[in-house]
Amino acid sequence: MSVGFLAALLLTPACDKFHNDIQPADNLPTGAVYQSAADLESALNGVYNSLQSDDLSGLNLILIPEILGGNATWLGSGNPELTDLVNRDLRSSNFYAEGLWTQAYKTINLANAVLGALGTVQDPALTPDLRNRIEGEALFLRGYLYFELVRYFGQVYGDNTPENGVPLLTGAILKTSDLQFPSRASVQQVYDQATADLTQARDLLLATQPSDRANPGAALALLARIAFQKGEYAQAAAHCQTLLDNPAYALTATPQDFFTDEASAEIIWRLRHTPADIGSLAFWFHESADYISIGNPLKTAFGAVVTPAQTAAAQSEGLVIADLRAAMPLISADTNFTNKYEDIAAQADDVPLARLAEFVLMRAEALVRAGELSDGIALLNEVRARSLRVRDAAGNEPPDKQALVLFAVADFPDTGALIDAIVLERRVELCFEGNHFQDMIRLQRDIEGLRYDDCRLRLPIPQREVDVNKNLRQNAPCY
């Protein structure tokens, strides 16, 4: 990318051998950096460390979409960059957009360096299985980041304007002579690259990979997201079914169980944090922080999950309906803050990057679009059944009354109304996990009064990149 971008790559400290060796050098062959299987493992850990940054999956890839999508708002002052994000009035020097772009490409470069070195390391310890795993993890992480970059900096999928995606770099920048000044690829090309990386990763990775590393289920989950975002609903449904058929995955008994047991069977992929990592999710979102609060549109969505007819039916029998997702402990007593990320003391909450409930609801919508209404409703009801409770005056939950919160085909006048119910369920179930904003883009629906393709819903490319790289076109005319 730019000279500034290269400087960031060469000078930023990291705990892996790759960065320590490359820091003072202008011309280092890959073989001089990676000499053993242990070097490759260390470098791969460096990719995860980079992904863990607040600029990426550690915060921004949740914070930015939750604000842009109307689920969250900023209560504080003295942070004009965040205020601009809330107002959807981003300058090309915005700290949050710049951090996401720069850290993503830095992480991609680290992944590319690992991939490039795989053919040069001669070490008996680098067995075929280990080589496949390292390659699969690096491809997975690169594919994930290209998908995220194009969704925030590129145009909406289906826009065929030239150079409307983000630059694609598949080789590492290890010295100044590697420096490139690429133009933006098309949205289609970026989606194709992400799909190719994730497909190859899925085939290389072993099922024994833990949930806090790239694994085949996670690759399949991301492929399902890509198909979903593209409107390829049959493909998305097929990927989701494979996940649902996997006996390793299961919904937790209650929605809060997932967030208190971060290694539960519902998790498909998570970014692990320990107290030594100091994650930022609780710092920003928890009620004790008093920073990022639940937006009024999300509060309205919480109130709409149970229909007026369901409420009336329950009240006629002296019963009430409670949504566990809209009450303590998942939100604060005053309903102003999410407490999904509850570890405010150690700030060591894992980041949930893919969990089963998302794909239950994804398949539900895809089936409804295919005309399989009963099957789609059955999946929707699985999520509702664990979250909605019908209670009597004493707080008991009569088992024969739980059906009051479940849907039937007859409850909907048409397919569109059923799709709306699933989209609403996704918003409530997956709030503060970065999903709703991209749902609105996919569905081509207005977001807080702005058209889905409004330039104010695209992040600006950092101005320093545009200034140095004359081949890089800004997201005009907004910026």
Secondary structure as GFF3:
##gff-version 3
##sequence-region A 1 479
A	DSSP	alpha_helix	3	11	.	.	.	ID=ss1
A	DSSP	alpha_helix	17	22	.	.	.	ID=ss2
A	DSSP	alpha_helix	30	33	.	.	.	ID=ss3
A	DSSP	alpha_helix	37	51	.	.	.	ID=ss4
A	DSSP	alpha_helix	60	68	.	.	.	ID=ss5
A	DSSP	beta_strand	72	74	.	.	.	ID=ss6
A	DSSP	alpha_helix	80	87	.	.	.	ID=ss7
A	DSSP	alpha_helix	95	117	.	.	.	ID=ss8
A	DSSP	alpha_helix	128	153	.	.	.	ID=ss9
A	DSSP	three_ten_helix	176	178	.	.	.	ID=ss10
A	DSSP	alpha_helix	187	204	.	.	.	ID=ss11
A	DSSP	alpha_helix	216	230	.	.	.	ID=ss12
A	DSSP	alpha_helix	233	245	.	.	.	ID=ss13
A	DSSP	alpha_helix	255	260	.	.	.	ID=ss14
A	DSSP	beta_strand	267	271	.	.	.	ID=ss15
A	DSSP	alpha_helix	281	285	.	.	.	ID=ss16
A	DSSP	beta_strand	292	294	.	.	.	ID=ss17
A	DSSP	alpha_helix	296	304	.	.	.	ID=ss18
A	DSSP	alpha_helix	308	315	.	.	.	ID=ss19
A	DSSP	beta_strand	320	323	.	.	.	ID=ss20
A	DSSP	three_ten_helix	324	326	.	.	.	ID=ss21
A	DSSP	beta_strand	351	355	.	.	.	ID=ss22
A	DSSP	alpha_helix	356	369	.	.	.	ID=ss23
A	DSSP	alpha_helix	373	387	.	.	.	ID=ss24
A	DSSP	beta_strand	388	391	.	.	.	ID=ss25
A	DSSP	three_ten_helix	399	405	.	.	.	ID=ss26
A	DSSP	three_ten_helix	409	411	.	.	.	ID=ss27
A	DSSP	alpha_helix	415	429	.	.	.	ID=ss28
A	DSSP	alpha_helix	436	443	.	.	.	ID=ss29
A	DSSP	three_ten_helix	455	457	.	.	.	ID=ss30
A	DSSP	alpha_helix	463	468	.	.	.	ID=ss31
###
